[in-house]
């Protein structure tokens, strides 16, 4: 069922045992317990079980997704504590932070008026969540060098999405550092931004998608309104999909800029595997140079900086689970063929194709998902979170269309030596290998909480998470940050 996670175990009068819990006990956690002590809430917040040894008790990974008859009630009342003294403040002590400790939700200072309902959300003990902003159809997140959050919000229909009425790249600063966006400024807007998703800050420039084009402009820290449209850096027309048009971007450690290009669901198998959906590198030719092919919809690209590796999330052939199909997190390597539209995976062709294609040369997938889970966004924990989450790949799954089944945030263990992900899958409905649920609650069969979409880490270690269905953007952090 995947990796085991640790949970605090301590009862009444044993708060001092926190000091013996190693990596779980850091200044942020102790400050929380001291803030609670005057209110007599220490024993309420700390789980009153297994207090004979003060050790960390292993808890099973909650990997099996709930069905319609077994959904936990995640809407219990919060415990409210005063705002922690600003002199010892950390992100989770900001007013409006919802902390998860010992199975109890603790709100610092109460929830401000207008805060969206986050009571459905379930996080591991020792983490907090905080509302940041609402941007309709928030499809991509990136932080500018000056710390402002950039949000791509297109209007053109594509996989997923929700309130499609922005057509802009929006800047959201937090100049007063209260954890909530101060305002929303349209950096670029208008018809040219109807089909925008990919964004990247690199080499003193801001790169962004406008339709088939990747444009760039010089960028200096603090710039919040573009002086005008950028210059065309590349025009990716090797193959154009009307539905899978998003072109996501990232830059590798060696300076290579990668961009994804979508194929189409109804493509006919061509054993020569011409480049349609895949990954290209930008800069050497005006339209990009093919790197990896055989993808249907590479919806996300992110590089694990300092490790020399980059990855894409692939949304494979719809309704193909019975044919061996699976969604994937794949390493980006030159020359790889991932099989679409002929092969579900290595040595397995899609059903009904005559003659049967040779799938022996398809790249083997080691990290895969159930068709319909729809892995949507990925970023890599920068080494600031406590074990066992340190350096994990954090992946959002958008869930199945209609039911949103499988919508959640998961963690996949990364190997710092190879720079690759440890083998993991949930293609049979349960997490196995190095895959563990991190945040859940969207998948409760009510379709009322939206769907997790893009993720990105801020320099301070907070994980920012967007919801392209209802536009809500939150950040998540460990109390120990």
C-alpha positions as CSV (number, residue, x, y, z in Angstrom):
1,X,0.0,0.0,0.0
2,X,2.9,2.3,-0.5
3,X,5.2,3.9,2.1
4,X,4.3,4.1,5.7
5,X,3.9,7.6,7.2
6,X,4.4,8.6,10.8
7,X,1.8,10.0,13.2
8,X,2.4,11.6,16.6
9,X,1.2,9.6,19.6
10,X,1.0,11.4,22.9
11,X,-1.7,11.8,25.6
12,X,-2.6,14.1,28.4
13,X,0.4,15.7,30.2
14,X,2.9,14.3,27.7
15,X,3.5,17.4,25.6
16,X,7.2,17.4,26.6
17,X,7.6,14.1,24.9
18,X,7.4,16.0,21.6
19,X,11.0,16.9,22.3
20,X,11.9,13.2,21.7
21,X,10.2,12.9,18.4
22,X,13.2,13.8,16.2
23,X,12.3,15.2,12.8
24,X,8.7,15.7,13.8
25,X,9.6,18.1,16.6
26,X,10.9,21.4,15.3
27,X,10.4,25.0,16.5
28,X,7.1,25.5,14.6
29,X,5.5,22.5,16.4
30,X,6.7,23.5,19.8
31,X,5.5,27.0,19.3
32,X,2.1,25.6,18.5
33,X,2.0,23.5,21.6
34,X,3.0,26.5,23.7
35,X,0.3,28.6,22.1
36,X,-2.3,25.9,23.0
37,X,-1.1,25.2,26.5
38,X,-2.7,28.4,28.1
39,X,-6.0,27.3,26.6
40,X,-5.8,23.8,28.0
41,X,-5.9,22.4,24.5
42,X,-2.7,20.5,24.4
43,X,-4.4,17.2,25.3
44,X,-7.1,17.9,22.8
45,X,-4.7,18.5,19.9
46,X,-2.2,15.7,20.6
47,X,-3.5,12.3,19.9
48,X,-4.2,10.4,23.1
49,X,-2.9,7.0,22.0
50,X,0.3,4.8,22.5
51,X,1.8,7.1,25.1
52,X,3.9,4.4,26.9
53,X,7.0,5.0,24.9
54,X,6.7,8.4,23.2
55,X,7.9,6.9,19.9
56,X,6.6,7.6,16.4
57,X,3.9,5.1,15.7
58,X,3.6,3.9,12.1
59,X,0.3,4.6,10.4
60,X,-0.9,2.8,7.3
61,X,-1.0,4.7,4.1
62,X,-4.6,5.8,3.4
63,X,-4.2,4.8,-0.2
64,X,-7.6,3.2,-1.1
65,X,-9.8,5.9,-2.5
66,X,-13.2,6.1,-0.8
67,X,-16.3,4.9,-2.6
68,X,-19.8,6.4,-2.5
69,X,-20.7,4.6,0.7
70,X,-17.5,5.1,2.7
71,X,-16.7,8.8,2.6
72,X,-15.3,10.2,5.8
73,X,-16.9,13.3,7.2
74,X,-14.3,16.1,6.8
75,X,-16.5,19.0,7.9
76,X,-16.2,18.9,11.6
77,X,-15.9,22.2,13.5
78,X,-12.5,23.8,13.9
79,X,-10.7,24.6,17.1
80,X,-9.7,28.3,17.1
81,X,-6.6,29.6,18.8
82,X,-5.3,33.1,19.1
83,X,-2.7,34.4,16.6
84,X,0.8,33.4,17.6
85,X,3.1,36.2,18.5
86,X,4.6,37.7,15.3
87,X,8.1,37.5,16.8
88,X,8.0,33.7,16.5
89,X,5.7,33.6,13.5
90,X,6.1,31.1,10.7
91,X,3.7,30.5,7.8
92,X,1.4,28.2,9.7
93,X,1.0,30.8,12.5
94,X,-0.5,33.4,10.1
95,X,-4.1,34.3,10.8
96,X,-6.4,32.1,8.8
97,X,-4.0,29.1,8.8
98,X,-5.8,25.8,9.3
99,X,-3.4,23.4,11.1
100,X,-3.7,19.7,11.2
101,X,-2.5,18.3,14.5
102,X,-3.5,15.0,16.1
103,X,-6.5,14.6,13.9
104,X,-7.9,18.0,14.9
105,X,-8.2,21.1,12.7
106,X,-6.9,24.2,14.5
107,X,-7.5,27.7,13.0
108,X,-5.2,30.5,13.9
109,X,-7.1,33.6,14.8
110,X,-10.3,32.3,13.1
111,X,-11.2,32.3,9.4
112,X,-11.5,35.7,7.7
113,X,-14.8,36.5,6.1
114,X,-15.0,35.3,2.5
115,X,-12.6,32.4,3.0
116,X,-13.7,29.5,0.8
117,X,-14.7,26.3,2.6
118,X,-11.7,24.1,3.1
119,X,-13.3,21.8,5.6
120,X,-13.3,18.9,3.1
121,X,-9.5,18.9,2.8
122,X,-7.5,16.2,4.6
123,X,-3.8,16.7,5.2
124,X,-1.2,14.8,7.2
125,X,-0.6,15.8,10.8
126,X,1.9,18.6,11.1
127,X,0.8,20.6,8.0
128,X,-1.4,23.6,7.5
129,X,-3.4,25.1,4.6
130,X,-4.2,28.7,4.0
131,X,-6.4,30.4,1.4
132,X,-4.5,32.7,-1.0
133,X,-6.6,33.9,-3.9
134,X,-9.3,33.0,-6.4
135,X,-8.6,33.2,-10.1
136,X,-11.1,31.7,-12.5
137,X,-9.6,28.7,-14.4
138,X,-6.2,28.9,-12.7
139,X,-4.3,26.4,-15.0
140,X,-0.6,27.2,-14.3
141,X,1.3,28.7,-11.5
142,X,4.9,30.2,-11.5
143,X,6.7,32.4,-9.1
144,X,8.5,35.5,-10.4
145,X,12.0,36.3,-9.2
146,X,10.6,39.0,-6.9
147,X,8.2,36.5,-5.3
148,X,4.9,37.4,-7.0
149,X,2.7,34.5,-8.1
150,X,1.9,34.4,-11.8
151,X,-1.3,32.6,-12.8
152,X,-2.2,31.5,-16.4
153,X,-6.0,31.6,-16.8
154,X,-7.1,30.8,-20.4
155,X,-10.5,30.7,-21.9
156,X,-10.0,28.2,-24.7
157,X,-11.6,24.9,-24.0
158,X,-9.3,22.0,-23.1
159,X,-8.9,19.1,-20.7
160,X,-10.6,20.0,-17.4
161,X,-11.1,23.6,-16.6
162,X,-13.9,25.5,-15.0
163,X,-14.8,29.2,-15.0
164,X,-13.5,30.3,-18.3
165,X,-13.8,34.0,-18.3
166,X,-10.3,35.5,-17.8
167,X,-8.0,35.1,-20.8
168,X,-5.0,36.6,-19.0
169,X,-1.8,36.0,-17.1
170,X,-2.5,37.4,-13.7
171,X,0.1,38.6,-11.1
172,X,-0.8,38.2,-7.4
173,X,1.6,39.8,-5.0
174,X,1.6,39.4,-1.2
175,X,3.5,42.6,-0.2
176,X,2.3,42.6,3.4
177,X,3.3,38.9,3.9
178,X,0.0,38.0,5.5
179,X,-0.4,34.8,3.4
180,X,-3.2,36.2,1.2
181,X,-2.8,37.8,-2.2
182,X,-3.1,41.6,-2.0
183,X,-4.6,42.2,-5.4
184,X,-4.7,40.8,-8.9
185,X,-3.0,42.6,-11.7
186,X,-3.4,41.5,-15.3
187,X,0.2,41.2,-16.6
188,X,-1.0,40.3,-20.1
189,X,-4.7,40.0,-21.2
190,X,-6.9,39.9,-24.3
191,X,-7.5,37.6,-27.2
192,X,-3.9,36.6,-27.5
193,X,-4.1,35.1,-24.0
194,X,-7.2,33.0,-24.7
195,X,-4.9,29.9,-25.2
196,X,-2.2,30.5,-22.6
197,X,-0.8,28.0,-20.2
198,X,2.9,27.5,-20.3
199,X,5.0,30.1,-18.3
200,X,8.7,30.2,-17.4
201,X,11.1,32.6,-15.8
202,X,14.7,31.9,-17.1
203,X,17.8,33.7,-18.3
204,X,16.5,37.1,-17.4
205,X,13.4,36.6,-19.5
206,X,9.7,35.7,-19.1
207,X,8.5,33.0,-21.5
208,X,4.8,32.3,-22.0
209,X,2.4,30.6,-24.4
210,X,0.1,32.4,-26.7
211,X,-1.6,29.8,-28.9
212,X,1.0,27.8,-30.9
213,X,3.7,30.4,-30.1
214,X,6.1,30.7,-27.2
215,X,6.9,34.3,-26.6
216,X,9.5,36.0,-24.5
217,X,10.4,39.4,-23.0
218,X,13.1,40.7,-20.8
219,X,12.0,40.5,-17.2
220,X,13.2,42.3,-14.1
221,X,12.2,41.6,-10.6
222,X,9.1,43.6,-9.6
223,X,7.6,43.9,-13.1
224,X,3.9,43.4,-12.7
225,X,2.5,44.7,-16.0
226,X,4.1,43.8,-19.3
227,X,5.3,46.7,-21.4
228,X,3.8,45.0,-24.4
229,X,3.6,41.6,-26.1
230,X,6.7,39.6,-26.2
231,X,8.8,38.5,-29.2
232,X,8.2,35.2,-30.8
233,X,10.7,32.7,-29.4
234,X,9.2,29.6,-31.1
235,X,6.2,28.7,-33.1
236,X,5.3,25.1,-32.4
237,X,3.4,23.9,-35.4
238,X,4.8,20.5,-36.0
239,X,1.4,19.2,-35.0
240,X,-1.5,21.2,-33.7
241,X,-4.4,19.8,-31.6
242,X,-7.5,21.9,-31.2
243,X,-8.2,20.4,-27.8
244,X,-4.8,19.5,-26.4
245,X,-3.3,22.9,-27.2
246,X,-1.5,23.7,-23.8
247,X,2.2,24.0,-24.2
248,X,3.9,23.8,-20.8
249,X,7.5,24.8,-20.3
250,X,10.5,24.3,-18.1
251,X,14.3,24.7,-18.2
252,X,16.8,21.9,-17.5
253,X,20.0,22.2,-15.5
254,X,21.9,22.3,-18.8
255,X,19.9,25.2,-20.1
256,X,17.6,23.3,-22.4
257,X,14.0,24.6,-22.5
258,X,11.5,21.9,-23.0
259,X,7.9,22.4,-24.3
260,X,5.1,19.9,-24.5
261,X,2.9,19.4,-27.6
262,X,-0.4,17.6,-27.5
263,X,-1.7,14.9,-29.9
264,X,-5.4,13.8,-30.3
265,X,-7.5,11.0,-28.9
266,X,-8.7,9.7,-32.3
267,X,-5.4,9.3,-34.0
268,X,-4.8,6.2,-36.2
269,X,-1.9,4.0,-35.4
270,X,1.1,4.7,-37.8
271,X,3.9,2.2,-37.1
272,X,6.4,4.9,-38.2
273,X,5.4,7.0,-35.1
274,X,5.5,10.5,-36.7
275,X,5.9,13.2,-34.2
276,X,2.5,14.5,-33.1
277,X,2.2,14.6,-29.3
278,X,5.5,14.7,-27.5
279,X,8.3,16.9,-26.0
280,X,10.4,19.4,-28.0
281,X,13.5,21.4,-27.1
282,X,13.4,25.1,-28.0
283,X,16.1,27.4,-29.3
284,X,17.8,25.6,-32.1
285,X,15.0,25.8,-34.7
286,X,12.0,28.2,-34.9
287,X,9.5,25.4,-34.3
288,X,11.4,23.3,-31.8
289,X,13.4,20.1,-32.1
290,X,11.6,16.8,-31.2
291,X,13.0,15.0,-28.2
292,X,10.4,12.4,-27.2
293,X,7.3,11.3,-29.1
294,X,4.3,8.9,-28.8
295,X,2.4,11.0,-26.2
296,X,-1.3,11.9,-26.3
297,X,-1.4,14.9,-24.0
298,X,1.7,15.9,-22.0
299,X,-0.1,18.3,-19.6
300,X,2.8,19.2,-17.3
301,X,6.6,19.5,-17.5
302,X,8.8,20.2,-14.5
303,X,12.6,19.8,-14.0
304,X,14.1,18.5,-10.7
305,X,16.8,21.2,-10.5
306,X,20.2,20.1,-9.2
307,X,19.6,16.5,-10.3
308,X,19.8,16.9,-14.1
309,X,16.4,15.4,-14.8
310,X,13.1,16.7,-16.1
311,X,9.7,15.0,-16.2
312,X,6.3,15.2,-18.0
313,X,2.9,14.1,-17.0
314,X,1.1,12.2,-19.8
315,X,-2.7,11.9,-20.1
316,X,-3.0,8.7,-22.1
317,X,-5.8,7.3,-24.2
318,X,-9.2,7.8,-22.6
319,X,-11.1,4.6,-21.5
320,X,-8.1,2.4,-22.2
321,X,-7.5,0.8,-18.8
322,X,-8.9,-2.5,-20.1
323,X,-6.3,-2.4,-22.9
324,X,-3.3,-1.9,-20.6
325,X,-3.4,1.9,-20.8
326,X,-2.2,4.0,-18.0
327,X,-1.5,7.7,-17.3
328,X,2.2,8.3,-16.6
329,X,4.9,10.5,-15.0
330,X,7.8,10.0,-17.4
331,X,11.4,11.2,-17.5
332,X,12.3,13.4,-20.5
333,X,15.0,11.6,-22.5
334,X,16.1,12.1,-26.1
335,X,14.8,9.5,-28.5
336,X,12.1,7.9,-26.3
337,X,8.9,6.7,-27.9
338,X,6.0,6.3,-25.5
339,X,3.8,4.4,-27.9
340,X,0.7,6.5,-28.6
341,X,-1.5,5.9,-30.6
342,X,-0.3,2.3,-31.2
343,X,0.9,1.0,-27.9
344,X,-0.5,1.2,-24.3
345,X,2.9,0.5,-22.9
346,X,6.0,-1.5,-23.7
347,X,5.1,-4.8,-25.5
348,X,1.4,-4.1,-25.2
349,X,-0.6,-2.7,-28.1
350,X,-4.0,-1.0,-27.9
351,X,-6.9,-3.4,-28.8
352,X,-8.2,-3.7,-32.3
353,X,-5.2,-2.5,-34.2
354,X,-4.5,-4.6,-37.3
355,X,-1.8,-5.6,-38.0
356,X,-0.6,-5.7,-34.4
357,X,2.1,-3.0,-34.0
358,X,5.6,-3.7,-32.7
359,X,5.6,-2.2,-29.2
360,X,9.0,-3.7,-28.1
361,X,10.7,-0.4,-28.7
362,X,8.4,1.7,-26.5
363,X,10.0,3.2,-23.4
364,X,9.1,1.4,-20.2
365,X,7.0,3.3,-17.7
366,X,7.9,3.0,-14.0
367,X,5.4,5.5,-12.6
368,X,1.9,5.3,-13.7
369,X,-1.7,6.1,-12.8
370,X,-5.2,4.7,-13.3
371,X,-6.7,5.9,-16.6
372,X,-9.0,8.8,-15.5
373,X,-7.0,9.8,-12.4
374,X,-5.5,12.5,-14.7
375,X,-2.2,13.6,-13.3
376,X,-2.2,17.3,-13.9
377,X,0.6,19.2,-12.1
378,X,4.0,18.3,-10.6
379,X,6.7,20.0,-8.7
380,X,9.6,18.8,-6.4
381,X,9.8,19.5,-2.7
382,X,13.0,21.6,-2.3
383,X,14.4,20.0,0.8
384,X,12.5,22.1,3.4
385,X,9.8,19.7,4.4
386,X,10.3,17.1,7.2
387,X,10.8,13.5,6.5
388,X,9.2,11.5,4.9
389,X,8.1,14.1,2.4
390,X,11.6,15.6,1.8
391,X,12.5,15.9,-2.0
392,X,9.3,14.0,-3.1
393,X,7.6,14.7,-6.4
394,X,4.3,16.3,-5.5
395,X,1.7,15.4,-8.1
396,X,-1.9,16.6,-8.4
397,X,-4.5,14.2,-9.9
398,X,-7.4,16.0,-11.5
399,X,-9.8,13.1,-11.2
400,X,-12.1,11.4,-13.7
401,X,-14.4,13.6,-15.8
402,X,-17.9,13.7,-14.4
403,X,-17.3,11.9,-11.1
404,X,-13.9,13.5,-10.2
405,X,-13.0,10.1,-8.7
406,X,-9.3,10.0,-7.9
407,X,-8.8,13.8,-7.4
408,X,-6.1,14.3,-4.8
409,X,-2.5,15.2,-4.3
410,X,0.1,12.5,-4.0
411,X,3.8,12.2,-3.2
412,X,6.3,10.0,-5.1
413,X,9.7,9.3,-3.7
414,X,12.6,10.5,-5.8
415,X,16.1,9.0,-5.9
416,X,18.6,11.8,-5.4
417,X,21.4,9.7,-6.8
418,X,19.8,8.9,-10.2
419,X,17.5,11.9,-10.3
420,X,14.6,9.5,-11.2
421,X,11.4,8.6,-9.5
422,X,11.2,5.4,-7.5
423,X,8.8,2.9,-9.1
424,X,5.1,3.5,-8.2
425,X,1.6,3.1,-9.6
426,X,-2.1,3.2,-8.7
427,X,-3.2,1.8,-12.1
428,X,-5.1,-1.0,-10.2
429,X,-6.9,1.4,-7.9
430,X,-4.5,1.2,-5.0
431,X,-1.2,3.0,-4.3
432,X,1.8,0.6,-4.6
433,X,5.5,1.3,-4.5
434,X,6.7,4.8,-3.7
435,X,3.3,6.5,-4.1
436,X,1.5,7.9,-1.1
437,X,-1.6,10.1,-0.8
438,X,-0.7,13.5,0.6
439,X,-3.9,15.6,0.4
440,X,-7.4,14.2,-0.2
441,X,-11.0,15.3,0.1
442,X,-11.9,16.5,-3.4
443,X,-13.0,12.9,-4.3
444,X,-16.1,12.7,-2.1
445,X,-18.7,12.1,-4.8
446,X,-20.3,15.5,-4.3
447,X,-18.5,17.5,-7.0
448,X,-18.6,20.5,-4.7
449,X,-15.0,21.2,-4.0
450,X,-13.5,21.6,-7.4
451,X,-10.4,19.7,-8.7
452,X,-6.7,20.2,-7.9
453,X,-4.8,21.4,-10.9
454,X,-1.4,23.2,-10.9
455,X,1.3,23.1,-8.2
456,X,4.4,25.1,-7.6
457,X,6.8,25.6,-4.6
458,X,7.6,29.0,-3.4
459,X,11.2,29.7,-2.3
460,X,10.2,29.6,1.3
461,X,8.9,26.0,1.0
462,X,5.2,26.6,0.8
463,X,3.4,24.5,-1.8
464,X,0.9,26.6,-3.9
465,X,-2.0,24.6,-5.3
466,X,-4.6,25.8,-7.8
467,X,-8.1,24.6,-8.6
468,X,-9.1,25.2,-12.2
469,X,-12.7,24.3,-11.5
470,X,-13.6,26.9,-8.8
471,X,-10.5,29.1,-9.1
472,X,-9.4,28.7,-5.5
473,X,-5.6,28.9,-4.9
474,X,-4.3,27.8,-1.5
475,X,-0.8,27.1,0.0
476,X,0.2,24.2,2.1
477,X,3.2,24.1,4.5
478,X,4.5,22.0,7.4
479,X,4.1,23.6,10.8
480,X,7.8,23.1,11.2
481,X,8.7,25.2,8.2
